[in-house]
Amino acid sequence: MRIIGGKYKGRRISPPSGFKARPTTDFAREGLFNILNNRVDFEEIIILDLFSGTGSISYEFASRGTREVHLVERDVKHIAGIRRIIKDMGFTSIKPIHIDVKAFLKACKMKYDVVFADPPYDLEWLKDIPDLVTGSGVLKDDGFFILEHPRNMSFSDHKHFFEHRSYGGVNFSFFRTTR
């Protein structure tokens, strides 16, 4: 896995041994960040990365100079690997949080410009994530939520949905609470 843009472009990241998650492909990350380049000023935003897995999305945001990235991951091995990578790379804007996503969304008082979630594709409650995020109050008024999901799921009928992008088997649906 490598960082595809920003200050750390080209740097390789090695997930911990025994890693079980499915990282977002380089192709899909590049497509996503091409979209975001036209929508956000990376240096001015605060990001929430849910179901962080390897942390690859957080590293991409941090590499582009994002002011603050809060990364949520519940797996002990994954969070330990993420903390090691943050230290080894020298990222100062990433704050890893070891907690379950549902518990975090219930307790969080912070508001974010962009919330990204890449849950396991077989997660039983994946279809509920847009409602959990948009209903939690974690999005700023002009913020938006990006959900990575399998191609066999569609969120186009969701009341907060506004866009869908597909990169091979990786799909991103975009949501916002204000129109």
Z-matrix of the N, CA and C atoms (Angstrom, degrees):
N
C 1 1.449
C 2 1.529 1 107.80
N 3 1.342 2 115.41 1 140.53
C 4 1.459 3 118.89 2 -179.61
C 5 1.519 4 110.56 3 -135.07
N 6 1.312 5 116.47 4 158.54
C 7 1.460 6 121.82 5 174.50
C 8 1.518 7 106.87 6 -83.43
N 9 1.334 8 116.88 7 130.81
C 10 1.462 9 120.18 8 -170.40
C 11 1.516 10 114.67 9 -98.38
N 12 1.344 11 118.54 10 -7.48
C 13 1.459 12 118.57 11 -179.34
C 14 1.510 13 112.92 12 -159.32
N 15 1.320 14 115.33 13 166.93
C 16 1.464 15 121.07 14 176.44
C 17 1.520 16 113.48 15 84.41
N 18 1.317 17 114.53 16 -162.31
C 19 1.464 18 123.50 17 -176.10
C 20 1.533 19 113.37 18 -55.78
N 21 1.328 20 117.29 19 -36.54
C 22 1.461 21 121.55 20 -175.73
C 23 1.536 22 112.61 21 -102.66
N 24 1.330 23 116.98 22 18.28
C 25 1.458 24 121.96 23 -178.36
C 26 1.528 25 110.80 24 -50.25
N 27 1.342 26 114.95 25 132.56
C 28 1.454 27 121.06 26 177.57
C 29 1.518 28 114.56 27 89.77
N 30 1.335 29 117.93 28 -14.91
C 31 1.465 30 119.90 29 179.95
C 32 1.520 31 109.77 30 -69.61
N 33 1.310 32 115.66 31 135.78
C 34 1.464 33 121.67 32 179.63
C 35 1.531 34 109.89 33 -87.56
N 36 1.324 35 113.87 34 142.48
C 37 1.457 36 122.14 35 177.75
C 38 1.522 37 107.21 36 -120.29
N 39 1.328 38 116.82 37 130.22
C 40 1.465 39 120.44 38 178.51
C 41 1.522 40 109.31 39 -108.71
N 42 1.340 41 117.04 40 114.09
C 43 1.462 42 119.49 41 176.13
C 44 1.525 43 110.03 42 -64.67
N 45 1.331 44 116.81 43 159.43
C 46 1.462 45 119.20 44 179.51
C 47 1.526 46 111.62 45 -62.99
N 48 1.331 47 116.63 46 154.97
C 49 1.464 48 119.74 47 178.81
C 50 1.529 49 108.91 48 -64.90
N 51 1.317 50 115.44 49 146.39
C 52 1.453 51 120.28 50 -178.98
C 53 1.519 52 113.21 51 77.90
N 54 1.328 53 117.05 52 15.36
C 55 1.457 54 121.97 53 -178.09
C 56 1.523 55 109.93 54 -64.37
N 57 1.353 56 116.91 55 131.25
C 58 1.463 57 121.42 56 -172.83
C 59 1.529 58 113.74 57 -103.94
N 60 1.300 59 119.26 58 -13.39
C 61 1.473 60 121.15 59 -172.26
C 62 1.524 61 111.73 60 -82.95
N 63 1.338 62 114.67 61 168.50
C 64 1.454 63 123.48 62 178.09
C 65 1.526 64 107.79 63 -106.70
N 66 1.333 65 118.27 64 100.84
C 67 1.465 66 119.11 65 -179.08
C 68 1.530 67 111.72 66 -67.67
N 69 1.315 68 116.36 67 148.69
C 70 1.462 69 121.89 68 175.05
C 71 1.525 70 107.52 69 -61.80
N 72 1.319 71 117.09 70 131.92
C 73 1.462 72 120.97 71 -176.87
C 74 1.533 73 111.05 72 -64.26
N 75 1.327 74 116.05 73 155.41
C 76 1.469 75 121.07 74 176.21
C 77 1.528 76 110.23 75 -57.66
N 78 1.330 77 117.20 76 -42.16
C 79 1.457 78 122.66 77 -179.48
C 80 1.532 79 111.14 78 -59.45
N 81 1.337 80 116.30 79 -46.50
C 82 1.470 81 120.83 80 -179.51
C 83 1.531 82 110.80 81 -68.81
N 84 1.331 83 117.80 82 -41.34
C 85 1.475 84 120.51 83 178.20
C 86 1.522 85 110.74 84 -61.96
N 87 1.335 86 116.48 85 -41.81
C 88 1.460 87 119.83 86 179.18
C 89 1.527 88 110.58 87 -62.35
N 90 1.329 89 117.03 88 -43.77
C 91 1.458 90 120.65 89 177.36
C 92 1.518 91 112.22 90 -62.30
N 93 1.316 92 116.67 91 -44.46
C 94 1.465 93 120.78 92 179.25
C 95 1.522 94 111.55 93 -61.48
N 96 1.319 95 116.90 94 -45.62
C 97 1.466 96 119.40 95 -177.38
C 98 1.530 97 111.96 96 -73.09
N 99 1.323 98 118.35 97 -24.04
C 100 1.469 99 120.26 98 171.44
C 101 1.529 100 109.81 99 -64.72
N 102 1.323 101 117.04 100 -40.39
C 103 1.467 102 121.44 101 176.18
C 104 1.525 103 110.12 102 -64.22
N 105 1.320 104 115.94 103 -48.35
C 106 1.473 105 120.76 104 -176.55
C 107 1.528 106 112.31 105 -64.89
N 108 1.325 107 117.58 106 -31.70
C 109 1.473 108 120.80 107 178.18
C 110 1.523 109 111.88 108 -54.86
N 111 1.331 110 116.47 109 -31.91
C 112 1.457 111 121.53 110 -178.80
C 113 1.526 112 113.50 111 -91.17
N 114 1.327 113 117.64 112 -2.79
C 115 1.472 114 120.39 113 -174.46
C 116 1.517 115 114.89 114 -119.42
N 117 1.312 116 117.50 115 -21.65
C 118 1.466 117 119.13 116 -175.12
C 119 1.525 118 111.34 117 -135.37
N 120 1.313 119 114.67 118 155.08
C 121 1.457 120 122.04 119 169.70
C 122 1.526 121 104.82 120 -99.32
N 123 1.312 122 117.02 121 101.52
C 124 1.459 123 121.74 122 -172.66
C 125 1.532 124 112.84 123 -51.96
N 126 1.296 125 117.34 124 -37.46
C 127 1.465 126 120.52 125 -176.07
C 128 1.520 127 113.17 126 -72.31
N 129 1.324 128 117.29 127 -11.44
C 130 1.465 129 121.27 128 -177.01
C 131 1.524 130 113.84 129 -107.85
N 132 1.325 131 119.02 130 -3.08
C 133 1.463 132 119.72 131 -171.96
C 134 1.529 133 113.20 132 -108.08
N 135 1.332 134 113.39 133 160.17
C 136 1.461 135 122.57 134 174.87
C 137 1.527 136 106.71 135 -118.57
N 138 1.326 137 115.48 136 130.55
C 139 1.462 138 123.42 137 -171.77
C 140 1.525 139 111.29 138 -113.99
N 141 1.325 140 115.58 139 144.13
C 142 1.461 141 122.59 140 169.33
C 143 1.517 142 107.39 141 -118.82
N 144 1.326 143 117.04 142 122.69
C 145 1.464 144 124.03 143 179.97
C 146 1.521 145 107.73 144 -112.11
N 147 1.348 146 116.64 145 107.36
C 148 1.466 147 122.28 146 -178.90
C 149 1.524 148 110.45 147 -96.35
N 150 1.329 149 116.11 148 146.38
C 151 1.477 150 122.30 149 -177.08
C 152 1.529 151 108.53 150 57.32
N 153 1.300 152 117.79 151 55.10
C 154 1.470 153 123.27 152 -168.26
C 155 1.517 154 114.87 153 -64.15
N 156 1.312 155 118.51 154 -30.28
C 157 1.468 156 119.98 155 178.02
C 158 1.512 157 111.99 156 60.95
N 159 1.330 158 116.99 157 -107.66
C 160 1.467 159 121.65 158 179.10
C 161 1.529 160 111.46 159 -80.63
N 162 1.337 161 116.79 160 -20.93
C 163 1.461 162 121.05 161 -174.68
C 164 1.515 163 112.54 162 89.47
N 165 1.339 164 117.97 163 7.00
C 166 1.466 165 120.83 164 -172.37
C 167 1.526 166 113.23 165 -58.48
N 168 1.314 167 118.44 166 -38.48
C 169 1.467 168 120.45 167 179.47
C 170 1.526 169 109.85 168 -66.98
N 171 1.317 170 116.77 169 -42.10
C 172 1.469 171 120.39 170 178.13
C 173 1.522 172 111.56 171 -61.89
N 174 1.331 173 116.75 172 -40.62
C 175 1.466 174 120.41 173 179.19
C 176 1.530 175 110.36 174 -63.85
N 177 1.326 176 116.94 175 -38.76
C 178 1.472 177 120.43 176 178.13
C 179 1.527 178 110.82 177 -63.06
N 180 1.329 179 116.64 178 -45.16
C 181 1.467 180 119.54 179 178.25
C 182 1.533 181 110.48 180 -62.48
N 183 1.336 182 117.00 181 -46.68
C 184 1.461 183 120.77 182 -179.00
C 185 1.526 184 111.00 183 -63.01
N 186 1.330 185 117.97 184 -38.80
C 187 1.453 186 121.92 185 179.52
C 188 1.526 187 111.56 186 -63.01
N 189 1.318 188 116.19 187 -27.37
C 190 1.465 189 121.44 188 179.65
C 191 1.527 190 112.32 189 -90.77
N 192 1.325 191 117.03 190 7.77
C 193 1.460 192 121.01 191 173.63
C 194 1.510 193 115.76 192 87.74
N 195 1.328 194 117.59 193 17.21
C 196 1.463 195 120.22 194 178.95
C 197 1.521 196 109.87 195 -57.78
N 198 1.324 197 114.16 196 135.51
C 199 1.470 198 121.67 197 -174.77
C 200 1.525 199 112.30 198 -57.97
N 201 1.338 200 116.19 199 -46.24
C 202 1.457 201 119.93 200 -176.76
C 203 1.524 202 109.33 201 -152.13
N 204 1.337 203 116.13 202 136.52
C 205 1.455 204 122.72 203 177.36
C 206 1.518 205 108.03 204 -129.19
N 207 1.327 206 116.47 205 121.57
C 208 1.458 207 121.18 206 173.60
C 209 1.519 208 107.17 207 -103.57
N 210 1.299 209 115.13 208 123.93
C 211 1.457 210 123.21 209 -172.93
C 212 1.525 211 108.00 210 -113.56
N 213 1.327 212 118.65 211 124.20
C 214 1.463 213 123.24 212 -177.84
C 215 1.525 214 109.75 213 -112.82
N 216 1.325 215 115.39 214 124.91
C 217 1.464 216 121.58 215 179.54
C 218 1.529 217 108.01 216 -149.56
N 219 1.317 218 117.55 217 134.03
C 220 1.470 219 120.36 218 -178.22
C 221 1.523 220 114.17 219 -97.19
N 222 1.337 221 118.42 220 -21.70
C 223 1.464 222 121.28 221 -177.67
C 224 1.530 223 110.09 222 -72.94
N 225 1.323 224 116.01 223 127.17
C 226 1.470 225 122.24 224 -175.47
C 227 1.532 226 111.80 225 -61.23
N 228 1.326 227 117.44 226 -45.22
C 229 1.470 228 120.64 227 -179.21
C 230 1.530 229 111.06 228 -66.65
N 231 1.330 230 116.30 229 -39.64
C 232 1.463 231 119.59 230 -179.41
C 233 1.528 232 110.63 231 -65.88
N 234 1.319 233 117.55 232 -45.31
C 235 1.469 234 119.90 233 -178.07
C 236 1.530 235 110.43 234 -66.43
N 237 1.329 236 117.25 235 -35.21
C 238 1.468 237 120.21 236 176.87
C 239 1.526 238 110.07 237 -64.90
N 240 1.341 239 117.21 238 -42.86
C 241 1.464 240 121.12 239 177.65
C 242 1.519 241 111.58 240 -64.26
N 243 1.311 242 116.96 241 -41.01
C 244 1.465 243 121.77 242 178.25
C 245 1.522 244 110.35 243 -62.21
N 246 1.321 245 117.04 244 -45.89
C 247 1.473 246 120.70 245 179.29
C 248 1.531 247 110.95 246 -60.73
N 249 1.354 248 116.76 247 -38.94
C 250 1.470 249 120.47 248 178.16
C 251 1.524 250 110.52 249 -64.15
N 252 1.328 251 116.42 250 -44.84
C 253 1.465 252 120.51 251 -179.25
C 254 1.529 253 110.61 252 -64.72
N 255 1.329 254 117.19 253 -42.84
C 256 1.469 255 120.90 254 178.19
C 257 1.524 256 110.01 255 -57.46
N 258 1.331 257 116.25 256 -44.76
C 259 1.470 258 120.76 257 179.62
C 260 1.526 259 111.14 258 -66.68
N 261 1.336 260 117.01 259 -48.04
C 262 1.470 261 121.22 260 -178.15
C 263 1.525 262 112.53 261 -61.96
N 264 1.331 263 116.85 262 -38.81
C 265 1.465 264 121.67 263 -178.01
C 266 1.529 265 111.97 264 -81.89
N 267 1.319 266 116.52 265 -21.77
C 268 1.457 267 119.72 266 -178.93
C 269 1.526 268 113.81 267 83.38
N 270 1.333 269 117.02 268 23.41
C 271 1.461 270 119.91 269 177.41
C 272 1.530 271 109.30 270 -69.01
N 273 1.311 272 116.60 271 126.28
C 274 1.469 273 120.05 272 178.69
C 275 1.522 274 112.47 273 -107.59
N 276 1.326 275 117.40 274 -12.21
C 277 1.465 276 120.29 275 -176.71
C 278 1.527 277 113.53 276 -94.54
N 279 1.342 278 117.88 277 -3.62
C 280 1.467 279 120.55 278 -177.92
C 281 1.522 280 110.14 279 -99.75
N 282 1.332 281 115.15 280 126.83
C 283 1.464 282 121.55 281 176.64
C 284 1.532 283 107.91 282 -114.10
N 285 1.347 284 117.86 283 106.88
C 286 1.462 285 119.75 284 178.30
C 287 1.529 286 110.40 285 -78.49
N 288 1.339 287 116.26 286 138.85
C 289 1.457 288 122.00 287 179.67
C 290 1.523 289 107.59 288 -126.62
N 291 1.328 290 115.56 289 119.57
C 292 1.465 291 121.59 290 -177.51
C 293 1.528 292 108.40 291 -92.43
N 294 1.343 293 116.15 292 95.85
C 295 1.460 294 122.13 293 -177.12
C 296 1.522 295 109.20 294 -163.16
N 297 1.310 296 116.55 295 158.89
C 298 1.454 297 122.93 296 173.76
C 299 1.528 298 109.41 297 -71.10
N 300 1.321 299 118.22 298 143.00
C 301 1.464 300 122.80 299 -176.60
C 302 1.525 301 112.11 300 -59.92
N 303 1.329 302 117.58 301 -46.28
C 304 1.470 303 119.61 302 -179.85
C 305 1.523 304 111.35 303 -60.39
N 306 1.316 305 117.23 304 -43.89
C 307 1.471 306 120.95 305 179.15
C 308 1.526 307 110.67 306 -63.58
N 309 1.327 308 116.50 307 -40.97
C 310 1.461 309 120.14 308 179.32
C 311 1.526 310 110.46 309 -62.47
N 312 1.338 311 117.30 310 -47.96
C 313 1.464 312 120.49 311 -177.84
C 314 1.527 313 111.96 312 -62.66
N 315 1.321 314 117.89 313 -32.66
C 316 1.470 315 120.99 314 177.54
C 317 1.523 316 111.77 315 -70.17
N 318 1.330 317 116.78 316 -35.43
C 319 1.463 318 120.92 317 -173.29
C 320 1.528 319 113.88 318 -95.17
N 321 1.320 320 118.43 319 -18.48
C 322 1.463 321 122.06 320 -171.77
C 323 1.531 322 112.09 321 -67.79
N 324 1.324 323 115.37 322 131.81
C 325 1.471 324 122.25 323 176.83
C 326 1.532 325 111.72 324 -109.35
N 327 1.321 326 116.35 325 -5.63
C 328 1.464 327 122.44 326 -177.84
C 329 1.526 328 109.78 327 -82.78
N 330 1.339 329 115.72 328 154.63
C 331 1.464 330 121.44 329 175.67
C 332 1.528 331 108.26 330 -117.26
N 333 1.337 332 115.04 331 141.31
C 334 1.455 333 121.68 332 -174.54
C 335 1.523 334 111.47 333 -121.08
N 336 1.336 335 114.82 334 150.85
C 337 1.466 336 121.32 335 175.52
C 338 1.520 337 111.19 336 -75.83
N 339 1.326 338 115.84 337 -41.20
C 340 1.463 339 121.97 338 179.27
C 341 1.520 340 108.19 339 -135.73
N 342 1.333 341 115.62 340 132.11
C 343 1.458 342 122.03 341 172.10
C 344 1.521 343 106.51 342 -116.05
N 345 1.314 344 115.95 343 129.65
C 346 1.460 345 122.01 344 178.87
C 347 1.524 346 108.00 345 -119.99
N 348 1.339 347 117.46 346 137.85
C 349 1.465 348 121.17 347 176.32
C 350 1.518 349 109.64 348 -135.23
N 351 1.315 350 115.28 349 130.28
C 352 1.462 351 122.31 350 175.29
C 353 1.527 352 107.76 351 -126.70
N 354 1.346 353 116.37 352 75.00
C 355 1.470 354 119.43 353 -178.23
C 356 1.522 355 111.31 354 -72.81
N 357 1.329 356 116.36 355 163.21
C 358 1.470 357 118.09 356 171.14
C 359 1.527 358 108.82 357 -57.26
N 360 1.306 359 117.05 358 136.65
C 361 1.459 360 120.42 359 -176.30
C 362 1.533 361 112.60 360 -64.36
N 363 1.341 362 117.73 361 -21.54
C 364 1.464 363 120.51 362 179.02
C 365 1.532 364 112.71 363 -96.04
N 366 1.318 365 117.79 364 10.73
C 367 1.464 366 121.63 365 179.67
C 368 1.532 367 109.34 366 -62.18
N 369 1.330 368 116.72 367 125.97
C 370 1.470 369 121.52 368 -176.00
C 371 1.522 370 113.11 369 -57.95
N 372 1.318 371 117.35 370 -33.89
C 373 1.470 372 120.75 371 -175.50
C 374 1.529 373 112.86 372 -106.00
N 375 1.334 374 117.37 373 23.77
C 376 1.462 375 120.96 374 179.33
C 377 1.533 376 111.24 375 -56.91
N 378 1.313 377 117.53 376 -41.42
C 379 1.471 378 120.71 377 -178.46
C 380 1.534 379 112.78 378 -63.86
N 381 1.337 380 117.66 379 -19.17
C 382 1.468 381 122.33 380 -179.29
C 383 1.533 382 113.08 381 -88.57
N 384 1.316 383 117.58 382 -10.63
C 385 1.467 384 120.85 383 -173.64
C 386 1.534 385 112.98 384 -60.44
N 387 1.338 386 120.51 385 -43.20
C 388 1.474 387 117.68 386 177.94
C 389 1.537 388 113.17 387 -56.36
N 390 1.331 389 117.17 388 -41.83
C 391 1.466 390 120.09 389 178.27
C 392 1.526 391 111.51 390 -67.80
N 393 1.331 392 117.06 391 -39.35
C 394 1.465 393 120.29 392 179.01
C 395 1.528 394 110.98 393 -62.05
N 396 1.332 395 116.46 394 -45.08
C 397 1.468 396 120.08 395 -177.88
C 398 1.527 397 110.81 396 -71.38
N 399 1.335 398 117.47 397 -51.20
C 400 1.470 399 119.58 398 -176.43
C 401 1.522 400 111.52 399 -67.01
N 402 1.323 401 117.42 400 -27.36
C 403 1.462 402 120.71 401 179.31
C 404 1.513 403 114.89 402 -87.56
N 405 1.331 404 117.22 403 -8.15
C 406 1.470 405 120.94 404 -175.26
C 407 1.525 406 113.84 405 -82.61
N 408 1.324 407 117.13 406 -17.57
C 409 1.459 408 120.06 407 -177.27
C 410 1.519 409 114.47 408 83.33
N 411 1.336 410 118.60 409 11.11
C 412 1.469 411 120.54 410 -178.37
C 413 1.529 412 113.36 411 -82.15
N 414 1.340 413 117.64 412 -13.28
C 415 1.465 414 120.12 413 -179.87
C 416 1.523 415 111.14 414 -89.38
N 417 1.322 416 115.82 415 135.16
C 418 1.462 417 119.94 416 170.79
C 419 1.525 418 108.20 417 -65.95
N 420 1.319 419 117.28 418 161.04
C 421 1.463 420 121.19 419 -177.75
C 422 1.523 421 112.88 420 -54.42
N 423 1.325 422 117.76 421 -38.32
C 424 1.464 423 121.04 422 -179.98
C 425 1.523 424 112.62 423 -100.43
N 426 1.342 425 116.57 424 12.63
C 427 1.456 426 121.11 425 -178.34
C 428 1.516 427 112.60 426 -84.90
N 429 1.324 428 115.16 427 172.66
C 430 1.458 429 119.52 428 176.98
C 431 1.518 430 110.57 429 -145.24
N 432 1.336 431 114.17 430 161.84
C 433 1.454 432 123.78 431 -176.98
C 434 1.523 433 108.48 432 -117.46
N 435 1.336 434 116.30 433 135.89
C 436 1.459 435 122.62 434 178.15
C 437 1.528 436 107.85 435 -119.01
N 438 1.323 437 116.66 436 124.93
C 439 1.455 438 122.23 437 178.15
C 440 1.517 439 109.29 438 -113.34
N 441 1.333 440 116.40 439 124.45
C 442 1.461 441 121.05 440 171.65
C 443 1.525 442 107.33 441 -88.76
N 444 1.334 443 116.46 442 133.22
C 445 1.461 444 119.64 443 -175.64
C 446 1.526 445 110.41 444 -153.42
N 447 1.346 446 116.31 445 165.45
C 448 1.469 447 119.45 446 179.15
C 449 1.528 448 111.23 447 -70.98
N 450 1.308 449 115.65 448 160.19
C 451 1.468 450 120.82 449 -175.93
C 452 1.521 451 113.33 450 -67.24
N 453 1.322 452 118.19 451 -20.82
C 454 1.468 453 119.52 452 -178.57
C 455 1.529 454 113.05 453 -81.13
N 456 1.304 455 118.04 454 4.06
C 457 1.466 456 121.96 455 177.12
C 458 1.521 457 109.41 456 -112.73
N 459 1.327 458 115.16 457 140.32
C 460 1.457 459 120.17 458 176.28
C 461 1.525 460 108.82 459 -129.00
N 462 1.313 461 115.26 460 137.70
C 463 1.456 462 121.29 461 178.67
C 464 1.526 463 111.31 462 -117.43
N 465 1.323 464 116.80 463 13.88
C 466 1.468 465 121.04 464 -174.40
C 467 1.528 466 113.36 465 -62.25
N 468 1.322 467 118.15 466 -20.97
C 469 1.465 468 121.23 467 178.18
C 470 1.529 469 112.95 468 -89.82
N 471 1.327 470 117.46 469 -4.23
C 472 1.466 471 120.43 470 -178.96
C 473 1.528 472 109.47 471 -68.39
N 474 1.314 473 117.68 472 139.50
C 475 1.473 474 121.76 473 -174.95
C 476 1.525 475 113.79 474 -61.78
N 477 1.337 476 118.23 475 -23.38
C 478 1.464 477 120.54 476 -179.24
C 479 1.529 478 113.86 477 -103.29
N 480 1.323 479 117.14 478 -0.09
C 481 1.469 480 122.81 479 -179.50
C 482 1.533 481 110.28 480 -67.38
N 483 1.363 482 116.33 481 139.77
C 484 1.462 483 118.06 482 172.51
C 485 1.526 484 114.66 483 -136.92
N 486 1.331 485 119.03 484 -9.93
C 487 1.464 486 118.71 485 -179.22
C 488 1.517 487 110.77 486 -164.47
N 489 1.335 488 115.55 487 151.47
C 490 1.459 489 122.39 488 175.30
C 491 1.522 490 108.91 489 -134.07
N 492 1.314 491 116.23 490 138.21
C 493 1.466 492 122.23 491 174.37
C 494 1.521 493 108.29 492 -133.35
N 495 1.337 494 115.43 493 144.70
C 496 1.455 495 121.26 494 -178.66
C 497 1.526 496 109.81 495 -127.72
N 498 1.325 497 115.53 496 136.01
C 499 1.468 498 122.82 497 177.95
C 500 1.524 499 107.15 498 -133.38
N 501 1.324 500 116.32 499 90.22
C 502 1.461 501 120.03 500 -175.39
C 503 1.518 502 108.86 501 66.09
N 504 1.320 503 117.04 502 -125.89
C 505 1.465 504 121.55 503 178.86
C 506 1.516 505 113.68 504 -86.38
N 507 1.329 506 117.23 505 1.14
C 508 1.465 507 121.61 506 -178.91
C 509 1.519 508 108.96 507 -100.84
N 510 1.320 509 115.71 508 128.61
C 511 1.464 510 121.93 509 179.94
C 512 1.517 511 109.92 510 -122.33
N 513 1.321 512 115.44 511 140.21
C 514 1.457 513 121.58 512 175.90
C 515 1.523 514 108.29 513 -121.32
N 516 1.327 515 116.49 514 126.63
C 517 1.458 516 121.65 515 171.85
C 518 1.522 517 107.39 516 -111.64
N 519 1.338 518 115.40 517 137.93
C 520 1.459 519 122.65 518 -176.79
C 521 1.528 520 109.47 519 -109.86
N 522 1.339 521 115.65 520 139.48
C 523 1.458 522 122.24 521 -178.55
C 524 1.525 523 108.99 522 -135.58
N 525 1.347 524 115.69 523 150.00
C 526 1.465 525 120.62 524 171.02
C 527 1.523 526 106.93 525 -146.55
N 528 1.323 527 115.45 526 152.91
C 529 1.453 528 119.51 527 -176.17
C 530 1.519 529 112.71 528 -89.74
N 531 1.331 530 117.10 529 -17.36
C 532 1.466 531 119.76 530 178.14
C 533 1.522 532 109.17 531 -115.26
N 534 1.275 533 116.70 532 150.52
C 535 1.476 534 121.57 533 -179.42
C 536 1.506 535 110.33 534 -108.01
